[in-house]
Amino acid sequence: MSKNELQRRREELPGSLNLRERTAALAYEIYLTRGGEHGRDMGDWLQAESEVLASLIEEQPVPSRSDSGEAEAETTSENL
């Protein structure tokens, strides 16, 4: 996924309290997992935000490739 596509999808996501709560909870888990070392809060937040957004993006339906004029490829776990 391109950087522009990720930014576009991020802007489409609601700025809900739930999104911030999920990010905060995960950032705190990351902080605890690495031993509670202070001074890395921004890194913890960005990592958590990235993981939360990635999980939300995966939940959204992916646009069909035929919408952009390309042939649509269907892949299932059986074909892998």
mmCIF file of the N, C-alpha and C atoms, coordinates in Angstrom:
data_MODEL
# 
_entry.id   MODEL 
# 
loop_
_atom_site.group_PDB 
_atom_site.id 
_atom_site.type_symbol 
_atom_site.label_atom_id 
_atom_site.label_alt_id 
_atom_site.label_comp_id 
_atom_site.label_asym_id 
_atom_site.label_entity_id 
_atom_site.label_seq_id 
_atom_site.pdbx_PDB_ins_code 
_atom_site.Cartn_x 
_atom_site.Cartn_y 
_atom_site.Cartn_z 
_atom_site.occupancy 
_atom_site.B_iso_or_equiv 
_atom_site.pdbx_formal_charge 
_atom_site.auth_seq_id 
_atom_site.auth_comp_id 
_atom_site.auth_asym_id 
_atom_site.auth_atom_id 
_atom_site.pdbx_PDB_model_num 
ATOM 1   N N  . MET A 1 1  ? 0.863   -1.167  0.000   1.00 0.00 ? 1  MET A N  1 
ATOM 2   C CA . MET A 1 1  ? 0.000   0.000   0.000   1.00 0.00 ? 1  MET A CA 1 
ATOM 3   C C  . MET A 1 1  ? 0.907   1.225   0.000   1.00 0.00 ? 1  MET A C  1 
ATOM 4   N N  . SER A 1 2  ? 0.596   2.172   -0.857  1.00 0.00 ? 2  SER A N  1 
ATOM 5   C CA . SER A 1 2  ? 1.419   3.377   -0.961  1.00 0.00 ? 2  SER A CA 1 
ATOM 6   C C  . SER A 1 2  ? 1.196   4.291   0.239   1.00 0.00 ? 2  SER A C  1 
ATOM 7   N N  . LYS A 1 3  ? 2.141   5.187   0.425   1.00 0.00 ? 3  LYS A N  1 
ATOM 8   C CA . LYS A 1 3  ? 2.052   6.149   1.530   1.00 0.00 ? 3  LYS A CA 1 
ATOM 9   C C  . LYS A 1 3  ? 0.827   7.033   1.361   1.00 0.00 ? 3  LYS A C  1 
ATOM 10  N N  . ASN A 1 4  ? 0.521   7.436   0.124   1.00 0.00 ? 4  ASN A N  1 
ATOM 11  C CA . ASN A 1 4  ? -0.657  8.270   -0.132  1.00 0.00 ? 4  ASN A CA 1 
ATOM 12  C C  . ASN A 1 4  ? -1.950  7.525   0.177   1.00 0.00 ? 4  ASN A C  1 
ATOM 13  N N  . GLU A 1 5  ? -2.001  6.248   -0.171  1.00 0.00 ? 5  GLU A N  1 
ATOM 14  C CA . GLU A 1 5  ? -3.188  5.436   0.107   1.00 0.00 ? 5  GLU A CA 1 
ATOM 15  C C  . GLU A 1 5  ? -3.391  5.287   1.611   1.00 0.00 ? 5  GLU A C  1 
ATOM 16  N N  . LEU A 1 6  ? -2.300  5.037   2.339   1.00 0.00 ? 6  LEU A N  1 
ATOM 17  C CA . LEU A 1 6  ? -2.395  4.921   3.790   1.00 0.00 ? 6  LEU A CA 1 
ATOM 18  C C  . LEU A 1 6  ? -2.883  6.227   4.394   1.00 0.00 ? 6  LEU A C  1 
ATOM 19  N N  . GLN A 1 7  ? -2.356  7.349   3.936   1.00 0.00 ? 7  GLN A N  1 
ATOM 20  C CA . GLN A 1 7  ? -2.783  8.652   4.447   1.00 0.00 ? 7  GLN A CA 1 
ATOM 21  C C  . GLN A 1 7  ? -4.263  8.892   4.139   1.00 0.00 ? 7  GLN A C  1 
ATOM 22  N N  . ARG A 1 8  ? -4.697  8.539   2.934   1.00 0.00 ? 8  ARG A N  1 
ATOM 23  C CA . ARG A 1 8  ? -6.095  8.726   2.557   1.00 0.00 ? 8  ARG A CA 1 
ATOM 24  C C  . ARG A 1 8  ? -7.001  7.903   3.459   1.00 0.00 ? 8  ARG A C  1 
ATOM 25  N N  . ARG A 1 9  ? -6.633  6.652   3.691   1.00 0.00 ? 9  ARG A N  1 
ATOM 26  C CA . ARG A 1 9  ? -7.456  5.797   4.550   1.00 0.00 ? 9  ARG A CA 1 
ATOM 27  C C  . ARG A 1 9  ? -7.448  6.289   5.994   1.00 0.00 ? 9  ARG A C  1 
ATOM 28  N N  . ARG A 1 10 ? -6.303  6.804   6.438   1.00 0.00 ? 10 ARG A N  1 
ATOM 29  C CA . ARG A 1 10 ? -6.227  7.346   7.791   1.00 0.00 ? 10 ARG A CA 1 
ATOM 30  C C  . ARG A 1 10 ? -7.192  8.514   7.941   1.00 0.00 ? 10 ARG A C  1 
ATOM 31  N N  . GLU A 1 11 ? -7.270  9.371   6.933   1.00 0.00 ? 11 GLU A N  1 
ATOM 32  C CA . GLU A 1 11 ? -8.162  10.525  6.978   1.00 0.00 ? 11 GLU A CA 1 
ATOM 33  C C  . GLU A 1 11 ? -9.622  10.101  6.952   1.00 0.00 ? 11 GLU A C  1 
ATOM 34  N N  . GLU A 1 12 ? -9.908  8.959   6.323   1.00 0.00 ? 12 GLU A N  1 
ATOM 35  C CA . GLU A 1 12 ? -11.282 8.466   6.256   1.00 0.00 ? 12 GLU A CA 1 
ATOM 36  C C  . GLU A 1 12 ? -11.754 7.890   7.588   1.00 0.00 ? 12 GLU A C  1 
ATOM 37  N N  . LEU A 1 13 ? -10.819 7.447   8.407   1.00 0.00 ? 13 LEU A N  1 
ATOM 38  C CA . LEU A 1 13 ? -11.201 6.848   9.684   1.00 0.00 ? 13 LEU A CA 1 
ATOM 39  C C  . LEU A 1 13 ? -11.768 7.916   10.608  1.00 0.00 ? 13 LEU A C  1 
ATOM 40  N N  . PRO A 1 14 ? -12.767 7.571   11.368  1.00 0.00 ? 14 PRO A N  1 
ATOM 41  C CA . PRO A 1 14 ? -13.329 8.551   12.297  1.00 0.00 ? 14 PRO A CA 1 
ATOM 42  C C  . PRO A 1 14 ? -12.330 8.885   13.388  1.00 0.00 ? 14 PRO A C  1 
ATOM 43  N N  . GLY A 1 15 ? -12.306 10.138  13.808  1.00 0.00 ? 15 GLY A N  1 
ATOM 44  C CA . GLY A 1 15 ? -11.436 10.560  14.889  1.00 0.00 ? 15 GLY A CA 1 
ATOM 45  C C  . GLY A 1 15 ? -12.093 10.259  16.217  1.00 0.00 ? 15 GLY A C  1 
ATOM 46  N N  . SER A 1 16 ? -12.546 9.065   16.378  1.00 0.00 ? 16 SER A N  1 
ATOM 47  C CA . SER A 1 16 ? -13.347 8.702   17.538  1.00 0.00 ? 16 SER A CA 1 
ATOM 48  C C  . SER A 1 16 ? -12.497 8.501   18.778  1.00 0.00 ? 16 SER A C  1 
ATOM 49  N N  . LEU A 1 17 ? -13.146 8.629   19.902  1.00 0.00 ? 17 LEU A N  1 
ATOM 50  C CA . LEU A 1 17 ? -12.504 8.374   21.169  1.00 0.00 ? 17 LEU A CA 1 
ATOM 51  C C  . LEU A 1 17 ? -12.048 6.922   21.237  1.00 0.00 ? 17 LEU A C  1 
ATOM 52  N N  . ASN A 1 18 ? -12.825 6.032   20.640  1.00 0.00 ? 18 ASN A N  1 
ATOM 53  C CA . ASN A 1 18 ? -12.474 4.617   20.636  1.00 0.00 ? 18 ASN A CA 1 
ATOM 54  C C  . ASN A 1 18 ? -11.121 4.386   19.974  1.00 0.00 ? 18 ASN A C  1 
ATOM 55  N N  . LEU A 1 19 ? -10.845 5.067   18.875  1.00 0.00 ? 19 LEU A N  1 
ATOM 56  C CA . LEU A 1 19 ? -9.572  4.932   18.184  1.00 0.00 ? 19 LEU A CA 1 
ATOM 57  C C  . LEU A 1 19 ? -8.435  5.392   19.092  1.00 0.00 ? 19 LEU A C  1 
ATOM 58  N N  . ARG A 1 20 ? -8.612  6.521   19.755  1.00 0.00 ? 20 ARG A N  1 
ATOM 59  C CA . ARG A 1 20 ? -7.592  7.030   20.678  1.00 0.00 ? 20 ARG A CA 1 
ATOM 60  C C  . ARG A 1 20 ? -7.425  6.100   21.875  1.00 0.00 ? 20 ARG A C  1 
ATOM 61  N N  . GLU A 1 21 ? -8.526  5.577   22.372  1.00 0.00 ? 21 GLU A N  1 
ATOM 62  C CA . GLU A 1 21 ? -8.449  4.654   23.512  1.00 0.00 ? 21 GLU A CA 1 
ATOM 63  C C  . GLU A 1 21 ? -7.694  3.380   23.143  1.00 0.00 ? 21 GLU A C  1 
ATOM 64  N N  . ARG A 1 22 ? -7.986  2.837   21.974  1.00 0.00 ? 22 ARG A N  1 
ATOM 65  C CA . ARG A 1 22 ? -7.299  1.623   21.523  1.00 0.00 ? 22 ARG A CA 1 
ATOM 66  C C  . ARG A 1 22 ? -5.809  1.883   21.360  1.00 0.00 ? 22 ARG A C  1 
ATOM 67  N N  . THR A 1 23 ? -5.466  3.041   20.778  1.00 0.00 ? 23 THR A N  1 
ATOM 68  C CA . THR A 1 23 ? -4.062  3.392   20.583  1.00 0.00 ? 23 THR A CA 1 
ATOM 69  C C  . THR A 1 23 ? -3.369  3.580   21.928  1.00 0.00 ? 23 THR A C  1 
ATOM 70  N N  . ALA A 1 24 ? -4.018  4.282   22.851  1.00 0.00 ? 24 ALA A N  1 
ATOM 71  C CA . ALA A 1 24 ? -3.432  4.527   24.168  1.00 0.00 ? 24 ALA A CA 1 
ATOM 72  C C  . ALA A 1 24 ? -3.212  3.215   24.924  1.00 0.00 ? 24 ALA A C  1 
ATOM 73  N N  . ALA A 1 25 ? -4.187  2.328   24.873  1.00 0.00 ? 25 ALA A N  1 
ATOM 74  C CA . ALA A 1 25 ? -4.072  1.051   25.581  1.00 0.00 ? 25 ALA A CA 1 
ATOM 75  C C  . ALA A 1 25 ? -2.921  0.216   25.012  1.00 0.00 ? 25 ALA A C  1 
ATOM 76  N N  . LEU A 1 26 ? -2.806  0.187   23.694  1.00 0.00 ? 26 LEU A N  1 
ATOM 77  C CA . LEU A 1 26 ? -1.733  -0.579  23.073  1.00 0.00 ? 26 LEU A CA 1 
ATOM 78  C C  . LEU A 1 26 ? -0.380  0.068   23.339  1.00 0.00 ? 26 LEU A C  1 
ATOM 79  N N  . ALA A 1 27 ? -0.302  1.385   23.301  1.00 0.00 ? 27 ALA A N  1 
ATOM 80  C CA . ALA A 1 27 ? 0.954   2.081   23.600  1.00 0.00 ? 27 ALA A CA 1 
ATOM 81  C C  . ALA A 1 27 ? 1.404   1.757   25.022  1.00 0.00 ? 27 ALA A C  1 
ATOM 82  N N  . TYR A 1 28 ? 0.464   1.698   25.946  1.00 0.00 ? 28 TYR A N  1 
ATOM 83  C CA . TYR A 1 28 ? 0.796   1.358   27.333  1.00 0.00 ? 28 TYR A CA 1 
ATOM 84  C C  . TYR A 1 28 ? 1.296   -0.087  27.431  1.00 0.00 ? 28 TYR A C  1 
ATOM 85  N N  . GLU A 1 29 ? 0.680   -0.988  26.694  1.00 0.00 ? 29 GLU A N  1 
ATOM 86  C CA . GLU A 1 29 ? 1.145   -2.377  26.672  1.00 0.00 ? 29 GLU A CA 1 
ATOM 87  C C  . GLU A 1 29 ? 2.566   -2.461  26.130  1.00 0.00 ? 29 GLU A C  1 
ATOM 88  N N  . ILE A 1 30 ? 2.839   -1.701  25.073  1.00 0.00 ? 30 ILE A N  1 
ATOM 89  C CA . ILE A 1 30 ? 4.182   -1.679  24.488  1.00 0.00 ? 30 ILE A CA 1 
ATOM 90  C C  . ILE A 1 30 ? 5.187   -1.162  25.518  1.00 0.00 ? 30 ILE A C  1 
ATOM 91  N N  . TYR A 1 31 ? 4.810   -0.092  26.211  1.00 0.00 ? 31 TYR A N  1 
ATOM 92  C CA . TYR A 1 31 ? 5.638   0.490   27.266  1.00 0.00 ? 31 TYR A CA 1 
ATOM 93  C C  . TYR A 1 31 ? 5.951   -0.550  28.348  1.00 0.00 ? 31 TYR A C  1 
ATOM 94  N N  . LEU A 1 32 ? 4.948   -1.266  28.796  1.00 0.00 ? 32 LEU A N  1 
ATOM 95  C CA . LEU A 1 32 ? 5.154   -2.280  29.829  1.00 0.00 ? 32 LEU A CA 1 
ATOM 96  C C  . LEU A 1 32 ? 5.995   -3.439  29.318  1.00 0.00 ? 32 LEU A C  1 
ATOM 97  N N  . THR A 1 33 ? 5.765   -3.848  28.081  1.00 0.00 ? 33 THR A N  1 
ATOM 98  C CA . THR A 1 33 ? 6.482   -4.973  27.489  1.00 0.00 ? 33 THR A CA 1 
ATOM 99  C C  . THR A 1 33 ? 7.982   -4.703  27.417  1.00 0.00 ? 33 THR A C  1 
ATOM 100 N N  . ARG A 1 34 ? 8.349   -3.470  27.159  1.00 0.00 ? 34 ARG A N  1 
ATOM 101 C CA . ARG A 1 34 ? 9.776   -3.149  27.070  1.00 0.00 ? 34 ARG A CA 1 
ATOM 102 C C  . ARG A 1 34 ? 10.356  -2.704  28.404  1.00 0.00 ? 34 ARG A C  1 
ATOM 103 N N  . GLY A 1 35 ? 9.643   -2.998  29.502  1.00 0.00 ? 35 GLY A N  1 
ATOM 104 C CA . GLY A 1 35 ? 10.188  -2.793  30.834  1.00 0.00 ? 35 GLY A CA 1 
ATOM 105 C C  . GLY A 1 35 ? 9.872   -1.466  31.487  1.00 0.00 ? 35 GLY A C  1 
ATOM 106 N N  . GLY A 1 36 ? 8.990   -0.670  30.917  1.00 0.00 ? 36 GLY A N  1 
ATOM 107 C CA . GLY A 1 36 ? 8.587   0.587   31.518  1.00 0.00 ? 36 GLY A CA 1 
ATOM 108 C C  . GLY A 1 36 ? 9.643   1.677   31.468  1.00 0.00 ? 36 GLY A C  1 
ATOM 109 N N  . GLU A 1 37 ? 10.555  1.560   30.515  1.00 0.00 ? 37 GLU A N  1 
ATOM 110 C CA . GLU A 1 37 ? 11.598  2.569   30.359  1.00 0.00 ? 37 GLU A CA 1 
ATOM 111 C C  . GLU A 1 37 ? 10.984  3.886   29.881  1.00 0.00 ? 37 GLU A C  1 
ATOM 112 N N  . HIS A 1 38 ? 11.279  4.965   30.602  1.00 0.00 ? 38 HIS A N  1 
ATOM 113 C CA . HIS A 1 38 ? 10.740  6.285   30.250  1.00 0.00 ? 38 HIS A CA 1 
ATOM 114 C C  . HIS A 1 38 ? 11.506  6.903   29.087  1.00 0.00 ? 38 HIS A C  1 
ATOM 115 N N  . GLY A 1 39 ? 10.870  7.877   28.442  1.00 0.00 ? 39 GLY A N  1 
ATOM 116 C CA . GLY A 1 39 ? 11.530  8.636   27.387  1.00 0.00 ? 39 GLY A CA 1 
ATOM 117 C C  . GLY A 1 39 ? 11.281  8.138   25.980  1.00 0.00 ? 39 GLY A C  1 
ATOM 118 N N  . ARG A 1 40 ? 10.464  7.109   25.830  1.00 0.00 ? 40 ARG A N  1 
ATOM 119 C CA . ARG A 1 40 ? 10.199  6.574   24.488  1.00 0.00 ? 40 ARG A CA 1 
ATOM 120 C C  . ARG A 1 40 ? 8.710   6.574   24.197  1.00 0.00 ? 40 ARG A C  1 
ATOM 121 N N  . ASP A 1 41 ? 7.988   7.487   24.835  1.00 0.00 ? 41 ASP A N  1 
ATOM 122 C CA . ASP A 1 41 ? 6.534   7.509   24.700  1.00 0.00 ? 41 ASP A CA 1 
ATOM 123 C C  . ASP A 1 41 ? 6.070   7.787   23.275  1.00 0.00 ? 41 ASP A C  1 
ATOM 124 N N  . MET A 1 42 ? 6.762   8.672   22.554  1.00 0.00 ? 42 MET A N  1 
ATOM 125 C CA . MET A 1 42 ? 6.357   8.976   21.180  1.00 0.00 ? 42 MET A CA 1 
ATOM 126 C C  . MET A 1 42 ? 6.514   7.745   20.291  1.00 0.00 ? 42 MET A C  1 
ATOM 127 N N  . GLY A 1 43 ? 7.604   7.035   20.448  1.00 0.00 ? 43 GLY A N  1 
ATOM 128 C CA . GLY A 1 43 ? 7.813   5.810   19.674  1.00 0.00 ? 43 GLY A CA 1 
ATOM 129 C C  . GLY A 1 43 ? 6.765   4.755   19.986  1.00 0.00 ? 43 GLY A C  1 
ATOM 130 N N  . ASP A 1 44 ? 6.435   4.628   21.272  1.00 0.00 ? 44 ASP A N  1 
ATOM 131 C CA . ASP A 1 44 ? 5.399   3.672   21.671  1.00 0.00 ? 44 ASP A CA 1 
ATOM 132 C C  . ASP A 1 44 ? 4.063   4.044   21.045  1.00 0.00 ? 44 ASP A C  1 
ATOM 133 N N  . TRP A 1 45 ? 3.726   5.340   21.088  1.00 0.00 ? 45 TRP A N  1 
ATOM 134 C CA . TRP A 1 45 ? 2.456   5.806   20.531  1.00 0.00 ? 45 TRP A CA 1 
ATOM 135 C C  . TRP A 1 45 ? 2.404   5.559   19.026  1.00 0.00 ? 45 TRP A C  1 
ATOM 136 N N  . LEU A 1 46 ? 3.479   5.910   18.325  1.00 0.00 ? 46 LEU A N  1 
ATOM 137 C CA . LEU A 1 46 ? 3.484   5.746   16.869  1.00 0.00 ? 46 LEU A CA 1 
ATOM 138 C C  . LEU A 1 46 ? 3.399   4.274   16.468  1.00 0.00 ? 46 LEU A C  1 
ATOM 139 N N  . GLN A 1 47 ? 4.080   3.423   17.213  1.00 0.00 ? 47 GLN A N  1 
ATOM 140 C CA . GLN A 1 47 ? 3.993   1.989   16.923  1.00 0.00 ? 47 GLN A CA 1 
ATOM 141 C C  . GLN A 1 47 ? 2.569   1.491   17.154  1.00 0.00 ? 47 GLN A C  1 
ATOM 142 N N  . ALA A 1 48 ? 1.976   1.896   18.264  1.00 0.00 ? 48 ALA A N  1 
ATOM 143 C CA . ALA A 1 48 ? 0.606   1.474   18.583  1.00 0.00 ? 48 ALA A CA 1 
ATOM 144 C C  . ALA A 1 48 ? -0.372  2.002   17.546  1.00 0.00 ? 48 ALA A C  1 
ATOM 145 N N  . GLU A 1 49 ? -0.230  3.268   17.172  1.00 0.00 ? 49 GLU A N  1 
ATOM 146 C CA . GLU A 1 49 ? -1.119  3.857   16.175  1.00 0.00 ? 49 GLU A CA 1 
ATOM 147 C C  . GLU A 1 49 ? -1.017  3.117   14.849  1.00 0.00 ? 49 GLU A C  1 
ATOM 148 N N  . SER A 1 50 ? 0.192   2.791   14.463  1.00 0.00 ? 50 SER A N  1 
ATOM 149 C CA . SER A 1 50 ? 0.401   2.058   13.213  1.00 0.00 ? 50 SER A CA 1 
ATOM 150 C C  . SER A 1 50 ? -0.290  0.699   13.252  1.00 0.00 ? 50 SER A C  1 
ATOM 151 N N  . GLU A 1 51 ? -0.168  -0.009  14.368  1.00 0.00 ? 51 GLU A N  1 
ATOM 152 C CA . GLU A 1 51 ? -0.786  -1.326  14.492  1.00 0.00 ? 51 GLU A CA 1 
ATOM 153 C C  . GLU A 1 51 ? -2.310  -1.240  14.525  1.00 0.00 ? 51 GLU A C  1 
ATOM 154 N N  . VAL A 1 52 ? -2.848  -0.250  15.227  1.00 0.00 ? 52 VAL A N  1 
ATOM 155 C CA . VAL A 1 52 ? -4.301  -0.081  15.300  1.00 0.00 ? 52 VAL A CA 1 
ATOM 156 C C  . VAL A 1 52 ? -4.847  0.288   13.927  1.00 0.00 ? 52 VAL A C  1 
ATOM 157 N N  . LEU A 1 53 ? -4.205  1.226   13.253  1.00 0.00 ? 53 LEU A N  1 
ATOM 158 C CA . LEU A 1 53 ? -4.673  1.628   11.927  1.00 0.00 ? 53 LEU A CA 1 
ATOM 159 C C  . LEU A 1 53 ? -4.576  0.482   10.934  1.00 0.00 ? 53 LEU A C  1 
ATOM 160 N N  . ALA A 1 54 ? -3.504  -0.289  11.006  1.00 0.00 ? 54 ALA A N  1 
ATOM 161 C CA . ALA A 1 54 ? -3.357  -1.437  10.104  1.00 0.00 ? 54 ALA A CA 1 
ATOM 162 C C  . ALA A 1 54 ? -4.483  -2.439  10.321  1.00 0.00 ? 54 ALA A C  1 
ATOM 163 N N  . SER A 1 55 ? -4.844  -2.668  11.574  1.00 0.00 ? 55 SER A N  1 
ATOM 164 C CA . SER A 1 55 ? -5.927  -3.621  11.831  1.00 0.00 ? 55 SER A CA 1 
ATOM 165 C C  . SER A 1 55 ? -7.261  -3.086  11.317  1.00 0.00 ? 55 SER A C  1 
ATOM 166 N N  . LEU A 1 56 ? -7.475  -1.779  11.414  1.00 0.00 ? 56 LEU A N  1 
ATOM 167 C CA . LEU A 1 56 ? -8.710  -1.187  10.901  1.00 0.00 ? 56 LEU A CA 1 
ATOM 168 C C  . LEU A 1 56 ? -8.748  -1.225  9.378   1.00 0.00 ? 56 LEU A C  1 
ATOM 169 N N  . ILE A 1 57 ? -7.616  -0.964  8.752   1.00 0.00 ? 57 ILE A N  1 
ATOM 170 C CA . ILE A 1 57 ? -7.545  -0.988  7.290   1.00 0.00 ? 57 ILE A CA 1 
ATOM 171 C C  . ILE A 1 57 ? -7.823  -2.393  6.774   1.00 0.00 ? 57 ILE A C  1 
ATOM 172 N N  . GLU A 1 58 ? -7.300  -3.413  7.462   1.00 0.00 ? 58 GLU A N  1 
ATOM 173 C CA . GLU A 1 58 ? -7.534  -4.794  7.050   1.00 0.00 ? 58 GLU A CA 1 
ATOM 174 C C  . GLU A 1 58 ? -9.007  -5.163  7.136   1.00 0.00 ? 58 GLU A C  1 
ATOM 175 N N  . GLU A 1 59 ? -9.743  -4.525  8.049   1.00 0.00 ? 59 GLU A N  1 
ATOM 176 C CA . GLU A 1 59 ? -11.166 -4.805  8.208   1.00 0.00 ? 59 GLU A CA 1 
ATOM 177 C C  . GLU A 1 59 ? -11.991 -4.184  7.091   1.00 0.00 ? 59 GLU A C  1 
ATOM 178 N N  . GLN A 1 60 ? -11.465 -3.152  6.433   1.00 0.00 ? 60 GLN A N  1 
ATOM 179 C CA . GLN A 1 60 ? -12.210 -2.486  5.363   1.00 0.00 ? 60 GLN A CA 1 
ATOM 180 C C  . GLN A 1 60 ? -12.095 -3.291  4.079   1.00 0.00 ? 60 GLN A C  1 
ATOM 181 N N  . PRO A 1 61 ? -13.153 -3.304  3.284   1.00 0.00 ? 61 PRO A N  1 
ATOM 182 C CA . PRO A 1 61 ? -13.072 -4.012  2.005   1.00 0.00 ? 61 PRO A CA 1 
ATOM 183 C C  . PRO A 1 61 ? -12.072 -3.319  1.085   1.00 0.00 ? 61 PRO A C  1 
ATOM 184 N N  . VAL A 1 62 ? -11.312 -4.124  0.387   1.00 0.00 ? 62 VAL A N  1 
ATOM 185 C CA . VAL A 1 62 ? -10.339 -3.589  -0.562  1.00 0.00 ? 62 VAL A CA 1 
ATOM 186 C C  . VAL A 1 62 ? -11.058 -3.292  -1.871  1.00 0.00 ? 62 VAL A C  1 
ATOM 187 N N  . PRO A 1 63 ? -10.842 -2.095  -2.456  1.00 0.00 ? 63 PRO A N  1 
ATOM 188 C CA . PRO A 1 63 ? -11.497 -1.779  -3.725  1.00 0.00 ? 63 PRO A CA 1 
ATOM 189 C C  . PRO A 1 63 ? -11.102 -2.776  -4.808  1.00 0.00 ? 63 PRO A C  1 
ATOM 190 N N  . SER A 1 64 ? -12.014 -3.075  -5.680  1.00 0.00 ? 64 SER A N  1 
ATOM 191 C CA . SER A 1 64 ? -11.751 -3.992  -6.783  1.00 0.00 ? 64 SER A CA 1 
ATOM 192 C C  . SER A 1 64 ? -10.731 -3.385  -7.724  1.00 0.00 ? 64 SER A C  1 
ATOM 193 N N  . ARG A 1 65 ? -9.836  -4.223  -8.238  1.00 0.00 ? 65 ARG A N  1 
ATOM 194 C CA . ARG A 1 65 ? -8.839  -3.743  -9.189  1.00 0.00 ? 65 ARG A CA 1 
ATOM 195 C C  . ARG A 1 65 ? -9.510  -3.306  -10.485 1.00 0.00 ? 65 ARG A C  1 
ATOM 196 N N  . SER A 1 66 ? -10.676 -3.869  -10.787 1.00 0.00 ? 66 SER A N  1 
ATOM 197 C CA . SER A 1 66 ? -11.376 -3.488  -12.009 1.00 0.00 ? 66 SER A CA 1 
ATOM 198 C C  . SER A 1 66 ? -11.894 -2.059  -11.932 1.00 0.00 ? 66 SER A C  1 
ATOM 199 N N  . ASP A 1 67 ? -12.053 -1.527  -10.698 1.00 0.00 ? 67 ASP A N  1 
ATOM 200 C CA . ASP A 1 67 ? -12.462 -0.137  -10.544 1.00 0.00 ? 67 ASP A CA 1 
ATOM 201 C C  . ASP A 1 67 ? -11.435 0.822   -11.115 1.00 0.00 ? 67 ASP A C  1 
ATOM 202 N N  . SER A 1 68 ? -10.163 0.403   -11.134 1.00 0.00 ? 68 SER A N  1 
ATOM 203 C CA . SER A 1 68 ? -9.110  1.266   -11.659 1.00 0.00 ? 68 SER A CA 1 
ATOM 204 C C  . SER A 1 68 ? -8.705  0.869   -13.071 1.00 0.00 ? 68 SER A C  1 
ATOM 205 N N  . GLY A 1 69 ? -9.477  -0.030  -13.694 1.00 0.00 ? 69 GLY A N  1 
ATOM 206 C CA . GLY A 1 69 ? -9.206  -0.442  -15.064 1.00 0.00 ? 69 GLY A CA 1 
ATOM 207 C C  . GLY A 1 69 ? -8.283  -1.637  -15.172 1.00 0.00 ? 69 GLY A C  1 
ATOM 208 N N  . GLU A 1 70 ? -7.814  -2.183  -14.054 1.00 0.00 ? 70 GLU A N  1 
ATOM 209 C CA . GLU A 1 70 ? -6.948  -3.345  -14.076 1.00 0.00 ? 70 GLU A CA 1 
ATOM 210 C C  . GLU A 1 70 ? -7.782  -4.605  -13.926 1.00 0.00 ? 70 GLU A C  1 
ATOM 211 N N  . ALA A 1 71 ? -7.260  -5.705  -14.375 1.00 0.00 ? 71 ALA A N  1 
ATOM 212 C CA . ALA A 1 71 ? -7.967  -6.984  -14.252 1.00 0.00 ? 71 ALA A CA 1 
ATOM 213 C C  . ALA A 1 71 ? -8.075  -7.363  -12.789 1.00 0.00 ? 71 ALA A C  1 
ATOM 214 N N  . GLU A 1 72 ? -9.224  -7.880  -12.410 1.00 0.00 ? 72 GLU A N  1 
ATOM 215 C CA . GLU A 1 72 ? -9.451  -8.276  -11.025 1.00 0.00 ? 72 GLU A CA 1 
ATOM 216 C C  . GLU A 1 72 ? -8.885  -9.669  -10.803 1.00 0.00 ? 72 GLU A C  1 
ATOM 217 N N  . ALA A 1 73 ? -8.075  -9.770  -9.749  1.00 0.00 ? 73 ALA A N  1 
ATOM 218 C CA . ALA A 1 73 ? -7.487  -11.057 -9.397  1.00 0.00 ? 73 ALA A CA 1 
ATOM 219 C C  . ALA A 1 73 ? -8.103  -11.514 -8.089  1.00 0.00 ? 73 ALA A C  1 
ATOM 220 N N  . GLU A 1 74 ? -8.629  -12.728 -8.104  1.00 0.00 ? 74 GLU A N  1 
ATOM 221 C CA . GLU A 1 74 ? -9.246  -13.254 -6.897  1.00 0.00 ? 74 GLU A CA 1 
ATOM 222 C C  . GLU A 1 74 ? -8.326  -14.312 -6.316  1.00 0.00 ? 74 GLU A C  1 
ATOM 223 N N  . THR A 1 75 ? -7.972  -14.114 -5.042  1.00 0.00 ? 75 THR A N  1 
ATOM 224 C CA . THR A 1 75 ? -7.090  -15.050 -4.377  1.00 0.00 ? 75 THR A CA 1 
ATOM 225 C C  . THR A 1 75 ? -7.787  -15.560 -3.120  1.00 0.00 ? 75 THR A C  1 
ATOM 226 N N  . THR A 1 76 ? -7.778  -16.858 -2.975  1.00 0.00 ? 76 THR A N  1 
ATOM 227 C CA . THR A 1 76 ? -8.334  -17.460 -1.766  1.00 0.00 ? 76 THR A CA 1 
ATOM 228 C C  . THR A 1 76 ? -7.248  -18.301 -1.117  1.00 0.00 ? 76 THR A C  1 
ATOM 229 N N  . SER A 1 77 ? -7.481  -18.688 0.106   1.00 0.00 ? 77 SER A N  1 
ATOM 230 C CA . SER A 1 77 ? -6.507  -19.518 0.801   1.00 0.00 ? 77 SER A CA 1 
ATOM 231 C C  . SER A 1 77 ? -6.349  -20.865 0.107   1.00 0.00 ? 77 SER A C  1 
ATOM 232 N N  . GLU A 1 78 ? -7.370  -21.321 -0.618  1.00 0.00 ? 78 GLU A N  1 
ATOM 233 C CA . GLU A 1 78 ? -7.280  -22.582 -1.342  1.00 0.00 ? 78 GLU A CA 1 
ATOM 234 C C  . GLU A 1 78 ? -6.318  -22.467 -2.516  1.00 0.00 ? 78 GLU A C  1 
ATOM 235 N N  . ASN A 1 79 ? -6.202  -21.259 -3.101  1.00 0.00 ? 79 ASN A N  1 
ATOM 236 C CA . ASN A 1 79 ? -5.338  -21.078 -4.251  1.00 0.00 ? 79 ASN A CA 1 
ATOM 237 C C  . ASN A 1 79 ? -3.873  -20.899 -3.856  1.00 0.00 ? 79 ASN A C  1 
ATOM 238 N N  . LEU A 1 80 ? -3.606  -20.696 -2.589  1.00 0.00 ? 80 LEU A N  1 
ATOM 239 C CA . LEU A 1 80 ? -2.227  -20.422 -2.164  1.00 0.00 ? 80 LEU A CA 1 
ATOM 240 C C  . LEU A 1 80 ? -1.423  -21.642 -2.030  1.00 0.00 ? 80 LEU A C  1 
# 
